[in-house]
């Protein structure tokens, strides 16, 4: 079997590597598919253990569900990926740690005491004052935004740490920085995990608490303060000396809002985040269900009208048909680390509606 894998490796791009291998063995018994999957995903548990038997049963169940969903000819396809030996409940507990719940409690308690929005400087106000004619066609349909994914290198992988909030916030800043200097630089997500004391590290975070830190302290490069929590699933001691002596990139302005928020101070108006995507990437709070976990390609479409955000991503494009989003689960998940989500004609935010939006500019 390993010889077969090595043969398949020849001529396959890294982005398609795992998918091509699994499709090449898809006609094999499930037990053999599991062995291959275990090998290419470098799973740490031994195949000759009780844990492996339990994981195999979950893998088999997930594969059956994937085949059932794909047989329905939806607008998207599911596939085997690095999460296929996990139940949705296990996956959610480890990866979907977006702290929307904690923010709600904090906001209700301290709403009158907090200054919720950073003041927009004059130059940013001027760039924001753009006529609606630049966003809408004559018949009222919204116009496609640029595709900001071209600003970035490959999507990174948060690993076993619930740090999606760090990759989403740094992703926004990286996008604006790339616009400004013409080159992508990966900023330190580990710095946010370790040093942003108002957040919960690998147990989640929220954009409302991120803007002040990134403006006041700034972020160093990932090469200076590299990411380690993906392997350890824990935060480390903040390396304040490293941050103090290195060049930092800081937000000059930022804005956080909830669309149609019950807290009037947080409501930005239904078009604000939509207009923001025309200027650059935006941080989005999204709802992830079990299909999302196994997403492979196509345009996602599922009901999330009564759901709350449980994951943070970077919105890089909005078209009349879909949102395009940069995720933090590596290049072997989804469309090279990205996914597309159907736009609802009555609600241009789709599953981002009533959720969170965050964006800014870089000094």
N, C-alpha and C positions, 0 to 999 in steps of 0.2 A: 504493500500500500504506500509506503514512504517513497518507493521508486516512482510510482505513479504520480505522486505529488510533485516530485522533482521534475518530472517530464512536463507536467502542466505548467510549472513555474516559468518555463522558457517562453519569452515573448509576451508575457502578461504584465500590464502596468500595475504598479503597486496599489492603485485605487481599486482595481477590479480583482485583485489577487484572490482574496478569500472567496468571493462570490463565484469566480470561475472554477475554483477547486471544488466547491460544494456542488455546483451544478454538474461537474464532470462525474461525480460519484452519486448523483441523485437516484440512479437506478439500482444502487446497491441496497442491501438490507439496512434498516435503520441503525442497527448495532454497528455496522461498518461505517456508516455516515457519522455516527457519534465519535468513533475513534479518530476519524480524519479531522472532524471539527475540533476535538480535544487537542490534537497535535498542532494544527495551524493557529489555534488561539492560545497556545502555550499555557493551558490550564495547569494549576499547581497540584491539584489532587490526583492521586494515583488511580489508575483505572481498576486496580485490583482491591478496591475498598468499598465499604458500605456507602460512603458518600458518593462515589462514582455511580453506583447502582441507583441511588436516589436522583442524582442529576440526570442520568440516562432516562429515567421515567418522565421527568419534566421535559427534557429535550424531545422525547417521542410525542408527548402531548402537544407541545408547541408546534412541532412539525405537522402534526395532523390538523391543527387549527389553521396554520399557514396555508396548507393545501386546500382546505375548505373555503377560506376567504378568497384565495386566488381563483378558485373555480367559479366564483360569482361574477367574474369579469368586471370588477370595480374600476374606478379611475386610477387606482394605485395597486401596487403589488407588494406583498410581504415576502420576507426571505429569512433564511438562517443568518444570524450574526452573533456577536460576542455575548449577547444576553440570552441566548436560546436555551441555556440550562437553568434559567431563573423563572420563577413564577412572577406574575405581574406584581403581586404583593411584596415579594422580596426586592424586585427591581425598584418599585416605588419607594420603599423604605431607604434604599441606598442612594438612589439617583435623583428622585423627585423631592428634594428637600427645600424647595423654594418657600421662604417663610412669609407667605401672604397672611397666614393666620396670626402670627405674632405682630405683624404690622397693623392689622385691624385692631387688635387689643391696645397697642401702644397709641394709635391715632385717636381712638375713642377716649382714652384717658388723658392725653396731653394735647389735644387738638388746639386749644386756645393758647398754649404756651410755646408752640413750635413755629418757627419761621419756615414755611413749607416750600417756598420757592426762592431760588437764588435770583437776585435782580439781573435782568438782561442788560448788558452794557449797550451803549448806543450803537456800536457797529453791528452787533448781533441783531438788535431790533430792526435795523435797516435791511439786513438780509432776509429777515422774516416777513417783512411787509411786501409780499408778492401777491399780485392780483389772482383771484380765483380762475381767471381765464387761462392761467398757465398750468392749472391742474385739471380743468374740466373742458370737455369738448362742447360744441354748440348744443348738443342734445342732452347735456347734463352728465354723461358718462365720464368717469375719471380717466385721466391720461396716465400711461405707464411711466413709472419712475425709472431712473438709470439703474443698471445692475451693478451694485457696489461690490459684488464678490470679486471683481477684477482687482480690487485694491489689496487683496490678502494673499498670503501663502496658504498652505494646506490647513484645514481645520485641525485644531488640537484636540487632545483627549483628556478629559477630567479624571479618568480612571475611577478608582473606588471611592473617591471623595465627593461628597455632595456640594461641589463648588461651582455649579453651573452659573451662579450669580457673578462669580469673579471673571469667568470667561466671557460672559455677556457684556459686562461693564467695560472690561479692557478691550473687548472687540469693537465697541463703539468708538472708544478713544483711538484705537489703532487705525480705524477707518478714516477718522477725521485727520489724524496725523499723516496718514499716507496721502490724502488729498493735498495736504499742505506742503510736504517735502518730496512727494513723488516716489516714495519707497515705503514698503511695509516693514515695521519693526514689531516683534512680539513683545508685549509688556508683561510684567511680572504678576501672574495670578497668585503665586505663593505669597507675595507681599501682602495681598489683601486677605488671604486666609490667615496669615500669622499676625498681622499688625492692625487690621481694622477692628478695634475692640467693640464697636457697636454692632458687629455681625456675629454669626455663629460658626464660622470656620467651615469645617466639613459637614456640619449639621444644617447648613443653609444660610441664606442671606436675602436681602431685599434692596432694590435700587435706591429707595428713599434714604438709606443710611450710607450709601456709597459715594454720592456726589460730594459731600463736604470733605471726606477724606482725600479724594482724588484731586480736589481743588487746593486744599490747604497743604497737604503733604506731597502729593504727586507720586508718580509711579516710575520705578527704574525698569530697565530692560530685563526680559526673562533670562538672558544670558548672564546677567549679573546676579540675579536672585532667582535661580531656577526652580521649577515646579517639582515637588517631591511628594505631595499629599496624595497623588494618584496611586502610589504604591503603599503608603503607610496608612491611609485613611485617617490622618490626624494632622492637626496643626502643630507647628514647631514654635520655638521661642523667636520672637520678632528680632530680626537682625537690624536694629536701629542704626548701628554704626555704618553698615553698608548703605543704607538709604541716605544717611546724612552726607556721605562723601561722594556719592555718584550723581551724575547728571540725571535729572528727573523731568518727566513730561507731566504737565499739570493742566487741568481743566481751567479755562478762563471763564466759561459760562456753562451752566447745565440747567436742565428743566425736567422735573418729574411730574407725571400726572396720571390720573385714572380717568378713563373715558366714561362719561355718564356716572361719575362718582356720587355716592350719597353724601360725601363730604364736599361741600361747595368749594372749599379752598383748594381742593385737589383736582377739580374738574377743569380740563383744558379746552373743552369744546370738541365736538365730534370730528373736526377736520384737522386738529393740530398734529397728531402723530402721522396722519396721512400726508400732510404737507411736509413734515420733517423728513420723511423718507426720500423726498425729492432733493433734499440738501445733503443727505448722507445717511449712514446706517443708524438704526435705532435699536435700543434694548427693548425687548418685548417679554412680558410674562404670558406663558401659554399653558394650555391644558393638554396633558399627555395621557392617552388611553392605551390599552393593550395593543391595538393595531400600530400605534406610533412606535412602540417598543420594537416591533419586528419590521418596520417600514424599510422597503428596498428601493422603490422608484415610483414615479407617477405623481399625481396630485391628490393629496390626502383630503378626505371628505367624511367627517363624522359629526354627530350631534354633540355640542358642548354648551348648549344654551344655559344649562343650570349648573355648570361646573366652575370651579375656581382655578386660578393659575397654580401649577405645581412644578413649573420648570421655566428657566430663563434662557433666552436665545438672542441672536442678533438678526434683526430684519434687514435684508440687503436689497430687496426689490419688491415693488408692488405693481402688478399688472391688472388688467380688467378681469383676468382669469384666476390669478393666484398670488399669494405671498411667496417669496423665496427667502429661506431662512438658513443662516449659518449655525450649526449645532456644535456641541463640544464633546462628541462621542467618537472622534477619530474619523479617518477617511474610509474605513471599511463599513461604516454604517450609512444607510441612505444613499443619496446620489453624491458620492464622494465627500460625505460629511455634511451635505446640504439636504434640505427637503423643500417641497412645495405644498402649499395648503390652499384649498379652494376658497375663493372669495365669494361671499354671499352677496347677491345683488342688493338685498335690503339692508345689509350690514357690511360695509366695506372692510371692517376689521375682522370679520369672521370670528375665529376662536380667540382673537386678541381683544374682542369687544368686552367692555367692562373690566378689562384687565389693565396691566401696567405698561407705560411707555416712558422712556427715558432717553435723552439725547443731550448733546452739548457741543462745545467748540474747544479747541486746544490752543494754549498759548505757546 
